[in-house]
Amino acid sequence: MTLEYQYCETQDEVRKHIQECEGKHTQQAVYSTFHDALTQVCYGCKKVRSTIKR
């Protein structure tokens, strides 16, 4: 499976995607204290959404 990376400017934007996929898609979410960043891996959307710039 290939996942597309999607940069989100704010953690609230990532949270919105997490809530939209909740109950519909298998997903994982992680918060990094080192980067102060939120990341979602959604296997249904086949996307990684994060506040970390590549």
N, C-alpha and C positions, 0 to 999 in steps of 0.2 A: 504494500500500500504506500502510495506517495501522498505526503501531506503538504499543503500549501501554507506558507507563512503569511500572516496578516498582522501588521503593526497597528496597535491601538494607542492613541495618545494618552488616554487616562485609564485608570483601574476601573472606573465606573463603566466605561465602554466595554471592557472585558467582562465585568459582572453582568451586564445586559445580555451579552451573548451566552454566558453560562446559564442564565435564567431562561432564555429562549430555547436552549437545547435540553434543559432539565426535563427528564421523563420521556424524551423523544429519542435522544442519541446517547450512546455510551461516551462518556467524557471523563477527563481528569483535569483537576485544577490544582495549581501550586502557587504559593506565595514565597518569594525569595526575600529574606531580610537583608541579605548582602546587597542585592540590586534594588531593593524596595520596589519589586515588580511582581505583577500578577500574570500568570500564564495559564491558558486553557488549551488542552488538546482534545478536539472533538473528532471522534472517529466517524460520526454520521456525516458531518460537513466536510470531513477530510481536511481540516484546517488546524493550524497552531496559531492561536491569537495571543499576543503578548505586548506588554508595555516596554519590552527590551528592544532597542533599535539594533538591527543587524549591522 
